[in-house]
Every structure is written in structure tokens, then in C-alpha cells.
Amino acid sequence: MRLVPVAGASCASANCPTVYVNDEDQDIFVQGYAVADQRIPTGEVPPGEMLVRIPRSVFLAAARDLPAQA
């Protein structure tokens, strides 16, 4: 498996929110800032999951740059 950056990887440091696509199955991976309070208004985030935050611009760039078909 190789993760290919789709959006957000062009910042000055290596620790920026980034959206990746898996080159094998086209699944999406998101690297973001961990949300300190994992509770959301509808309940808690389930075990094994994490709420992460990425800038809207990174999300929109990923949506624009991902191919429509895998």
C-alpha cells in the first residue's frame, strides 16, 4: 500500500493536514489535528475512531483533485 497525497501536502512543514488516497483500493486517508474533546453533540466518538480537523480548503482541494472513478 502506498498513500499518495492529494491535498494539503505542499505546506512549508511536514506536519500539515493532508488528504491521501491509497493506490491499491482508492480508500481515502485524512491526517489532521486531533480534536481534544472527542464528544460531539450527537454523542461520543466510538472506540477505535478519532475526530480530526482539517481546513476547509484542504477538503475542497481533495474533492476537486480526486478522480471521479477509481
FENBELFEN-V558593 format. One record per residue. N is the residue number from 0. RES is the residue in one small letter. PHI is phi in radians with two decimals (* if undefined). Layout:
n	res	phi
N	RES	PHI
N	RES	PHI
This chain:
n	res	phi
0	m	*
1	r	-2.29
2	l	-1.63
3	v	-1.83
4	p	-1.12
5	v	-1.93
6	a	-2.70
7	g	1.58
8	a	-1.47
9	s	-1.75
10	c	-1.46
11	a	-1.21
12	s	-1.86
13	a	-1.55
14	n	-1.96
15	c	-1.75
16	p	-1.00
17	t	-2.50
18	v	-1.92
19	y	-2.11
20	v	-2.10
21	n	-1.33
22	d	-1.24
23	e	-1.56
24	d	-2.07
25	q	1.17
26	d	-1.15
27	i	-1.81
28	f	-2.09
29	v	-2.15
30	q	-1.82
31	g	-2.61
32	y	-1.46
33	a	-1.10
34	v	-1.40
35	a	-1.06
36	d	-1.72
37	q	-1.36
38	r	-1.51
39	i	-2.13
40	p	-0.96
41	t	-1.58
42	g	2.52
43	e	-1.67
44	v	-1.27
45	p	-1.08
46	p	-1.00
47	g	1.53
48	e	-2.03
49	m	-2.49
50	l	-1.48
51	v	-2.14
52	r	-2.06
53	i	-2.28
54	p	-1.07
55	r	-0.95
56	s	-1.09
57	v	-1.20
58	f	-1.06
59	l	-1.15
60	a	-1.13
61	a	-1.12
62	a	-1.07
63	r	-1.26
64	d	-1.59
65	l	-1.29
66	p	-1.16
67	a	-1.16
68	q	-2.12
69	a	-1.46
